[in-house]
Amino acid sequence: MHRASHHRHTNLLLASLLAGSIFTSIGFAQAQPSSAPPAESQSARPVPPPSGNWHAREGSLYRRNWGVDIIGVRRASAGEMLVFRYRILDVAKAQPLNDKRKPAYLIDEKTGTKISVPQMEKVGLLRTTTAPKLNRDYWMVFPNPGNLVQTGSRVSVVIGDFRVDGLVVDSR
């Protein structure tokens, strides 16, 4: 009986942390002006690579093949959560990333640990599953059990057939 109560308390705590992180992240993302160029100028001018440790060549492959700009992975909620963010540059190409039927998970490259996007009872999947819109940022949240993934860790994110390797986890 004590164990069940502890699990319920832990789940409620996790849900509270998650909700706070999501709403804080969403509010921050919506408050930030988009650095993506207007749709009509995208073909005339290349999009600069995202900030951080992402390589220009790798980033351009995802922009060209999947229609997304990889913003990165960062720790949230004192490291208890990991947030993967990306910006839609081509709605048709990026459609699979927001498809809730496509399983999404993060892999810690050092340990090989595979972490799935959780589904909360009252909230649903902790990822954006709405129809993608041009020049908008989207996200998905992964739990980070035992703070396994640290700032500076390299991770991969997989969403159906989409896979991005070598992302360096940021703390911002």
Secondary structure, 3 states (H helix, E strand, C coil): CHHHHHHHHHHHHHHHHHHHHHHHHHHHHHHCCCCCCCHHHCCCCCCCCCCCCCCHHHHHHHHHHHCEEEEEEEEECCCCEEEEEEEECCHHHHHHHHCCCCCEEEEECCCCCEEECCEECCCEECECCCCCCCCCEEEEEEECHHHCCCCCCEEEEEECCEEEEEEECECC
